[in-house]
Amino acid sequence: MIRALAKRFAETGGAREDALLVHPAQLNLWLDEVWSSLSNLPVLPGGDELGAAFLGDPGIVGALAMPPPFLSAPPMAPSGITLDDPRAWSGTPGPPHPAAVSFFPHHLMYAYLVECTGAEVVVLEVIRRLVAGETLGSLSPDGARWRRTTEELIFRDAPPFSIASVVSEARLFSRVSRRNAYWRMFGYDLPHPIAPGTGGSVGQDWKAHVGLGANTDFRAKWSELLRQVWLGLENSANTSGANPTDPSYVAFLCSSIQDMLNNRRIGGNLAHEEFVHVTLMSWLHLTLESDTPIVRDLKAEATSPADRLARIAQRVGMSPAARSRELFRLAEPMSCLLRAIEAGLFSEPIAASALFDPTRPLGIEMRDIIDGWQSATGERVKDRPVGAAMVPLSPQPLRLPTPGTPPAPAPAAVPSTPLLAPAPVGATNGHGR
């Protein structure tokens, strides 16, 4: 969402980071405009609506959308976001206008993977220190603007009646609401605990209240899908001998995952939550995607989101996930893949064969996803399952090599005490703590 807005700024001659300078009130109004635009999604060649595949029920958009007059007249107003100047107000709705599919939010998996890096926990501590004292030094005007918008957008309740609101007496903490959504959709918990005072007191109630409506077998099916696609990639060049690749089985796994995810979306369930959670995590991703004003103010310049996060975390005495580099790289490709699976694009053997065709862009991307998932989670999806014919294990190491550590940033003004060290996605996912 926010990164799609950043792309529009870049396409019109600005910088991607300009999206971070838009006023928080405009961003909240813009989210309502984008939500309303989701009712205009196109139809797939086969006649199926994208809205049905992505939202569960396209009617959920109109059910939760602001009445049209409210988006263009008092007491509300258009967001007025203009791509010429992020600080200006145009008096008209912001992009996309008319609606564009490119502004459809990423899959909930995107939010999960970005949050697994520990970025939200680290940024919360950064904000806390910035508003409580001067241990991190002073900010530039653009850095101060980012601080205010981040606090407004992520760490406080959204304005009344805004589509961005997912906090109430029924669900007191947004970070708990996100965990609930991840558990229901994927059967995954985040690999780090909830920080004390920020929702940790609720324990695992949010998980117990889900009942049976959680896809706890998603991980097994997902891992098996990656294993079978890798098998196809391994044997794609075979010209003689046996080829264990089974496109029908790959298609079956895709259909099983499609059914599993679609079941959680019946009636538009989780569409609203997915929209909000993806938006918030995309804000953090964009913040770390380049040397943005706050990154420069914190003297955390680096060459990748993972390195910038690590240097910012060091300023506040914390450590992000050990495999945050892979998690950031996986977020967008996995989102696109799961969207395609939910739309049923790989439910037939011929279509599923594209997943392990190394001569096509999709096959190349699947290889990267498999490499990244194995490295991030420690699951050896490239190894043959137990009981298969004895073959040598993959010569590739379990984890991808980590680039050299960048120079340490300037130390904080006062000693920092470690508060939380988020761990990588791993075997603890799906288990209570």
Helices and strands as residue ranges (DSSP letters): H 2-11, G 16-21, H 24-37, G 38-40, H 50-55, H 59-64, G 68-71, G 101-103, H 108-116, H 119-132, H 141-154, H 174-186, G 200-202, H 205-208, H 218-234, H 247-264, G 266-268, H 271-289, H 293-297, H 305-315, H 324-342, H 349-352, G 353-356, H 361-377
